[in-house]
Amino acid sequence: MIIDLIDKAVESGARLKKAAATMGLSARTIIRWRHQSGGQDQRKGPSTAPSNKLSEQERQKIIDISNSAPFRDLSPKQIVPKLADQGVYLAR
């Protein structure tokens, strides 16, 4: 996919280095992908989840409280102190 977009840009007159940089890659990476994998994106995402990642239940509870009537017009900076004053802590 990315290789196809870069190829189209190069066919339209763009330099490989500039087209690759626009996608956050180096020209050397594009060339290596073409030779090693037939043009497939070889980047890997994170291998582990963050240790402090919210559970789906915590996330949904935060959304529900943020959208509730007393808090819907407030920013998170305003919601957190109000909840802390009430002794309510939503996430670990």
N, C-alpha and C positions, 0 to 999 in steps of 0.2 A: 504494500500500500504506500508506504513512505517512499520507497524506491520509485514507484510509478509516478508519484507527484514530482519528485526531483527530476526524473527523466523528462517529464512534460515541460518543466521549467527550463531545463537545459535545451530541449528542442526548440523552445520559443526564444532562445538567445541568452538565457541567464548563464552565468558561470557556475560550475559545479560547487566551488567553494562557497559562493554566496547562497546558492540554493540550499546547500547542506546546513549552513549556519542559520538560515531562517528556520529550519526544523530543529535546531539545537544540536546538530551533529557536525562532525568534521568531514571533509571530503575523503579523507583516508578511511573513515568508518564506512562510508557508502561504497567505496571501492572494495574493501574487505568483505562486506556483506554480499556484494555481487559475486565474488569469487568463491566464498565459503558456503553460502547457503542459498544460492539461486535468487538472491535479492530479498530475503526475508529479514524482518526486524529482529535482531538478536539481543536487544536489551532485555534485561531481567528486572522484574519488579522486586519489591522488598521480600526477603525470605522469611521474615517473622513479623508478627503483629506487635505493635508497641505494648509494653507491659502495663501501661496505664490506659489502654483502650477501653472506652465505655462499653458495657454490655448493651445488648439491644433493649433490655428492660430499663436500664438507666437512661439511655438515650430517649426512649419514648416518654419516660416520666418527666424529663427535662422539657421536652417539646410540649407535653400536655400542660405542665405548670406555666410555661412561658406563654401559652396561648389562652390561659384561663383569664376570666374577666378582670381580676385585680392586677394582673401583670401584663396584659396584652399590649399596652401602650408604653411599656418601659423597656429600656435596654438591659442587656445582661449585667452591665455595671450597676444598674439600679436594683435589679431583681435579687442578686446574690446577697447584698447587705440586708435587705428586708427579710429574706428567708433566714439568714444567719441570726438576726435579732429574735426570730421566732424559734431558733434552735433546729431549723430544718437544713440538712446538708444532703444534697442530691446525689453526688458522685463521690467516689473514693478519693 
